[in-house]
């Protein structure tokens, strides 16, 4: 399914003058929630469980900071899509040289495969936990979800959005139940929201912090969001674009606030149940599933955890498909059927998953999940820096070009991401 949006500075028909304020606001609900799906995919589960069980509530500040960074970057993606009529991939192709464009495209494809790898592993783990399906068989079975996605897309884009929002509500409900049953320390939660120096000085914490950043702020979401906002009707005037940017930013910020609550809930659950009981080595999703019910004394705890994981993997699969199409068409104007594009991406993710599980056993799956999120973080600057550059240019953005304070904030964020990645690479070397 290609996203029905403008190519260039045209776009969807402007709204009827008779449409009221609330109707205009409701029209912009959806893209932010599709983007937020990527901020709570199975890769987040692996990093948040590992961080919570090993360091308690300490890395909550990283989850909070990552979500605030995500809100700023997604707001920039919104401004680019509405002001220029181009998504980020198209804008790069239009304003950068061919070699630079090809390089950015290849890096974006690496990020999408890394993201899809997390979705493959998360879905396979959920199938294994809930139904006893061998992990290797579950990985292979995920290739068939292409058919389910194509069937869902037949009902139209708004139906896809509604389905995703329903799954998000299911995930949120599952973790609300888990937290009501867990021995959460409210004071420690509040203290964990304050950053600590040990996060940077301790290599183990830094590795997980980078993984959380990579799992939260995903490169492909910037391409996806800048395209999705063009599907909404708004007047192609200065005032119309300004209102559209404001409404779309509210949509994404609310959705990302929900993503923060879910990511924080995963880490809090691991900290309360595992770290609090001295089980600091729980870094495996399967181990967490096995231990939840006996340690919490709630029989349904593990099953609810598994259901939420399965919903998370399937949700992320849908948005990954959309992002892959946008990246390929935007950077190199290469179009292929949705099923073919999806199958290529999925096979590129399945091959390393099968190889790792065959070589290392089921225990290698979670380690591969965490590593995939670190790869995403390393790819992030190659999407963020072009976005910051383009949204600061008046010739691209017109009146919606980023004001000075936003440009400064965006460059600080970009520099922070680059520095953290350099520190990580140094520590790994």
N, C-alpha and C positions, 0 to 999 in steps of 0.2 A: 504494500500500500504506500503510494507516494503521498506526501503531505501536500494538500491543496493550498499552496500559498503563492505569493507573487514572486516573480523573477524580475528584479529591478525595483524601480520606485513606484510601480503601480500597486495593485494589491486587491484585497477583498473589498467588496462594495461597502461604502460608508453606511453607518447605521441610519435608520429612519429618524427624522427629526422628532417624530412622535414618541420614540422610545424613551422611557423614563430613565432616571438615574440608576435605579436598582437593576433594571434590565441590562443597562450597559455594564454594570459591575458584574452581574452574573455571567455575561458573555465572556468575561476574561477568566472565569474560574475553570481550571483544568490544566493548562500547560505547566503551572508551578508544581502541581501534584505529580504529573508525569516525570518531571525533572527530579522531584524529591524522592522518587522511587530509587534512583541511583545512589542516594545518600543513606540508604538503609538496606543495601543488598547483602548477600551472605558474606562478602568480604568484611563488612563492618562487624558482623557477628564474631568472626574469628579474632579480629584485632581487639574488639571490646571485651570478649571473654578472657583472652590472654592478659590484657591490661588489668582488668578487674581482679582476676584471681591472683596475679603476681604482685600487684602494687596497690590493691585496695581501691580507694576512691581518688587516688592521686591524679590519674590521667583524665578525670572528668573535665579539668580545665582545658585539656587538649580537644576534647569533644566539643566543648562550648566555643573555643576559639575557632576551630575548624568550621563550625556552622555559621559563625559570624562572618568569616572569610567567604564562605559559600554564598551568603546573602548578598554581599557586596559584588562578587563576581557575576552572580546570576542577574543582578540588577543591571550590570554593564552589558551583559548579553541581551537583555530585554531592550535596552536603549539602542543598541546597535541594530537589532532586527527591525525595530519600529522606525528609527530615524532614517536608515539607509534603504530599507526594503530588501536587504540582503542578510543571509545568515552569515555566521563567522567564516565558514569555509568559502562561500562565494566572495565575501569581502576580501579574504586573503588572496584569492585567485585574481581579483580585479586590481588590487593595489600592490601586489608583490611580484617579483620576477618568477619566471617559470621554475628555475631550480629551487628557489625558496619554497614555492608552493608545493612542489613534488615532495620536498623534504618534510614539510609540515604534514602533508597528507599521509606519508608513510608512518610518521610518528603517531598521528591520530589513529591509524589502523592498529598499531601496536597496543595503544591504550584500550581500544575497543576489544581486541582479543583478550587482553589481560582482564578486562571487566567481565567478558563472557566466560572466561575460565573460572572466575569466582562464582558465577551463576550456575555453571555446569556442576562444580563441586558441591555447592550449597544444595541444589536440587537433588543430586545423587545421595548426599548424606541424609537429607530429609526422607527420601524414599527408603533408604536403608534402615533408618531409625523407626519409622512408622510401620513399614510393611516387611522388614527383614530382607529386602532385596540386596544382594551383594553389591558392594560399592562400585566395583568395576562394571557390572551389568547396568547399574543406575547411570553411570557416566555415558555409556553407549546409548542407553534409552533416551537420554536428553536430546539426541539428534532428531527424535520424532516430534519434539514440541513445535517444530516448524509447521506441522499440519494444524496443530491447535491454534497457533498464532494466525495462520491464514484464515481459518474458520472464523475466528473472532473478528478479524478485520472486515469480513463481509458485512457486518452489521453497521459499519460507519465509524468515523473517528470519535464522535462524541460518546458512542457506546463503549469504545475502548477506554476512554477517559473514565467513564462511570464504573467500568469493571475494575480498573486500577484503584480508584478511590475506595471501592468496596473492599478490596484486598488490604488496602492500607488501614481501613477501619478494623478489619479482622486482626491484623498484626498488633495494632494499638490496644485492642481489647484483650488480646492474649497476654501482653506484658503488663497491662493494668491488673489483671488477675494475679500474675506471678508476684508483682511487687506487694500486693496486699497480703500475700502469704509469707513473704521473706522477712527476716529480721533486719530491716534497713535501719542504719544509724543516721538519723536526719542531720545531726551536727556534723558528722564526718562528710556527708554529702555536700553541705554548704562549704566546708573547708576545702573539699576537693575541687571546687570551682575556682579556687585561687591558684594561679600558676606557681610552681616551685622550681628552684634552680636545678634540682636533681633530675628533672626531666631532660635537661640538656647535657648535664655532666655525667649521667649514668648511661653507658652505651646501650644497655638492655632496655631502659625506659625510652631512650631516644629512638631506637629501632621501632618499638611499638607506637611511639608518638607519630613517627613518619608514616607508619602503616595506617594509623587512624586518619591522618591528614589525607593520604592517598585514597582511602576508602570513602572519605566524606566529600572532598572536593574532587570531582571526577572530570577529566578533560572533555570527554564526549558530551557531558551535559551542557557545556557552554555552546557547542555546535547545535545541539538539539533545541535548547531553549530559544536561541536567536532565530531559529526557523519556526518553531511552534507559535510564537506570538504573532507571526504574519498571517495565521489562519483566522485571527479574530477580526471582526468588522470594526473599523474606526475611520473617522473622517481624515482624509489626506491633507490636513491643514496643520499649521503650527499648533493651534490649540488642541486639535484632535489628536495629534501625535503625543503632545505633552500629557493629555489625559490618559491615553492608551498606555504610555510608559508608566504612569503612576499606578493605574489599576493592575497592570501586569506585575509590577514590582510588589504590590501588596499581595497578590496571588502567590507569588513565589516565596515571599517572606513568611507568610502564614504556613505554607506547606513545609518549608524548611524548619520552622519552629516545631512542627509535628515530628519531622525527621530527627531533630535534636532530642526530643522527649523519648523517642524509641531507642536511639543510640545510647543515650544516657541510661535508659532503663536496662539495657543489656549489660552495660558495665556495672551498674549499681547491683543488679542481680548477682553477677559473678563475684563482686566484692563482698556482698552481704552473706552469700551462701558459702562460697569457697574460701576467700581470703579470711573471712571472719572465723572460719573453723580450722585455719592453718593449712588448707589445701591450696598452697600457692603455685603448684605445678600444673593446675588444670588449664591447658591451653588448647585442648582438642574439643571440638563441638560434640563429638560422639561421647566423650567422657563426661562433658557437662550434662548432656541429656541423661546419661545413665545415673549420675549422682544426684540430680535435682530432686527427684521424688523422695528417695530415702533420707537425704539430708534436710529437706524441708518438711518432711512428714506429711506431704500432700500427694496423694496417688496420682492426681491428674497433672501435676506440674510438668513432668517430662513430656507427656502427650501434647499438652498445650504448647510447649516449647517447640516440638517438632512440627506441629501444624503451622505455627508462625514462620518457621524456617522455610517450609515448602511454599507458603504464600509469598514470601520475600523473593525466593529464587524465580518463581514464575512471573512476578511483577517486573523484576529487573530484566528478564528476557525480552519482554515486549518493548521496553524503551531502548534496549540495546539494538534491537532490529531497526527501529526508526532512526537512531543516531547513525548507524552504519550506512544507511541509504543517503542521509544528508551529507555525511562526510565525503562519500565517494562522488556523488553528483556535484557537490559544491566545489571541491578542489579540482577535479579533473573532468567534470562534465561527463562522467561515465555512468550510464544507466543499465541496470540489469533487473530482471524480475525479483520481486521481494523474496520469494522462496529460494532462489539461487543465491542471492546475497546472504540470506540468513544461514543457508547450509554451509557456504564457504567459511563464514565467521565461526560457526559452531564446530566445524571439523578442525579448524586451526586451534580451537580451545580444547577439543577432546583429545587430540594426539598427545600433548604434554601431560594431560591429566591421566590418561591411560598408562603412559610410560612411567610416571612417578608412582602411581599406585601399584603397578606391576613390580617395580623395583624396590619400593620402600614399604609396601603394605598400606593398609588403611590409615595408619598413623601419619603417612606423608601427605594426606589430603589437606589437613588443617595447616600444616607448614607451607604447603603450596598456596593455600588461600591467603595467608599473611604476606607471602612473597609477592603475590600478584598485586596486592594493594601498595606495596613499596614501589613496584614497577609503575603503577599509575601515578604515584607521587612524583617519580622521576620524569614522567612525561608531561606533568602539569605545566611547567614553565613555558613549554612550546605552544600551549593554547592560551595561557594567561597573558604573556607578553604581547603577542599580536592583538589580543582583545583590548588591552590597556592602551596600546599605541593607536589603534583605529578609533576607539571611542573618545580619544582626546583631540582628534582632528576635526576642525570645523568644516573642511571640504568634504568629509565623509558624513558627518553627523548633523551639520547645519546648526540650528538653535539648540539641539539636544546634545551637543558636544559636552563632555564632562567638564564641570567647573573646576577651578584650581584645587579646591579642597578635596574633591573626589579623585582627581588625578594623583595628588600627593598620596592619599590613602591607598589607591590602587597600586602605586609603585612601591609603597612600603610593603604591601601584601606580597607583590611579586618578588621583591628582594628577600623577604622572609622565607618564602618557599624555596628560592634558589639557595640561600645560605643553609637552610636545614638539610636540603638535599646534598649539598657539598660536604657538610659535617658528617652526614650518614655515609657517603661514599668513602670519606677519609677513614672513618671508624671501621668500615667493612674491609678496607684495604689493609 
